[in-house]
Amino acid sequence: MSLDNAYELLENSVVYYRGEPVGTAAAVDPSPVAANYHDCFVRDFVSAALVFLIDGKHDIVRNFLLTVMTLRGQQPVVKGHKRSMGLMPASFRVYESNGGEEITADFGERAIGRVVPADSAMWWLLLLRAYVIATDDWDFVYSAEVQQCIDQILELYLRETFESAPTLLVPDGAFMIDRRMGVYGHPLEIQALYYGMLITAEELLAHSGGREAILANLRIRIEGLRDYVRLHYWLDRHRLNEIHRFKGEEIGLEVTNVLNVYPESIPDWLDGWLDERSGYLVGNQGPGRVDFRFFAQGNLLAILFGLASPHEAQGIMNLFERRWGDLIGEMPVKIVYPASSGKEWMHMTGSDPKNVAWSYHNGGNWPVLIWPFVGAALRTGRFEAAERAVTVLGDRVRADNWPEYYDGRRGSLIGRRANFFQTWTASGLLLAHGILENAEARRLFERFTFVA
Ligand code: GLC
């Protein structure tokens, strides 16, 4: 398959600031659906950045890291409140001003529903690590500005709030799913990113020496988070049977049903969906609340960062293979399975017409998810599944002009309100190819141990 077309799209999407490349626009559709698709989104840029790093184009990634770092902590706050300097924007844009150029950031205050980008600083830190692996530019990581930035991020993300668990508490729409979708609380994708961020911070700080107190804290949180997710999020036949027979309303410290989950909350579709060999990490956990939906990005990142145990990682990939029609269909990869409909959709989304059943965030298929899928498949030794998914995606997205997402149970329809020429649709495919052809490139985002 020729990838020239994808490279062309990626090149056309590059955003320049005072002559330097600093990021990529979300879409280069001449008539985009939403005004902010000309912005450079932090999460969208990650797959493009990894492609640039693989291709030896380091400058744009360094400029991006610097730009976003400079823009951090500029969010509007309630009068009299102190700003969290560790918060990073969802996106930024370059605009003309007095014959020159300026940059402005959006922390969600201009986005639909005013959603807060809790994932941005986590992606930033993961990208910082990828950059240093590709370039060995440790001077950049050791610079006073970057060190201060890491400290401020950790200060925000390790701060004590209303937590009773090592997971991170966020409002609705705080990550890739940036609309109301019942993903408030402790969504899996945030926990996987959080884990990735914490182990990254540990690696980077351990490499630079000192900071023993922070490192000790980090290690406690990392272990706590990993154990908690493996215990409370993991679902296989065995666990489902346990939940099915759970007793409710146990009081005290030594209880089995810690979160007081009622067996009646198990949805019908789960009956028979898992076989003996498959399992997955559920979408969310809270008191009396298991979100049993399968969220692809959270499960895939959990494999890539080692949040899922090797056994669980195999179980997740077994599920993909067993339920290929549901989870991959005609366009890899479905963002969440199953979709919510009827009254559930009304209550969960606030009757959002863009998120009707089997569309957009509510069960649509997103080509960008091909890269974590391929990464996870390779990590678990599923070379054939990786190749098959890339082939399925293959020429189709190109012929369809790089849509942002697809609709339908099997993802066979171009998303009703999808942009065309969506940058991460192209960069996701390029990255998937990059890691299929050169396994070494996986070092950029998989967990590894630093050799000093
Ligand atoms: C949509 C997606 C979000 C993405 C943005 C720009 O809002 O939900 O994840 O960052 O588009 O592509």
Residues whose N, C-alpha, C, O or C-beta is under 5 A from the ligand:
A	BS01	GLC	A26 F41 D44 F175 M176 I177 D178
